[in-house]
């Protein structure tokens, strides 16, 4: 498949993008990296989908956070709706 080809994982809903050297990367991380102008640290900079839809990779729907923020968001999401643009500040 050519560079720029996309595949959607049926189990997770994530969209994978073929990049150079035959690498496949999640599209939301590529978009976030372009937005900030540098590579993300895979281990410490998770990218969350604000509306919870893993296939919605609009730049405005992506939130780069720290591991600690991600853990807080995940733990709080068990007792509240998934963070949205209007209530994301509640999860910090």
C-alpha positions, 0 to 999 in steps of 0.5 A: 500500500502507498504512503498515506494509506489508512486502515481502521482497527475494528477492535479499537476504532483507531485509524492507522496511517502508513508512513515512510519506510513501511511503518504504520502509526496511529493517525491521531499521534501523527496529527498531534505531532504536526500540530506541535511541530515535533515528535511526541514521546511515546511513553510520556505524552499520550494523545486523547480523543476528547469526544471518545471516538477513536476515529475522530482525528480532527485536530480540535478533538485531540488532547496531548497530556501527561501520563498523570493527567491520562490516569486521572481522566481514565479513573474519573471516567468510570464515574462520569461521562467521557471528557468532552470539550466542555468538561475537560478542565474538570479532569485536570 
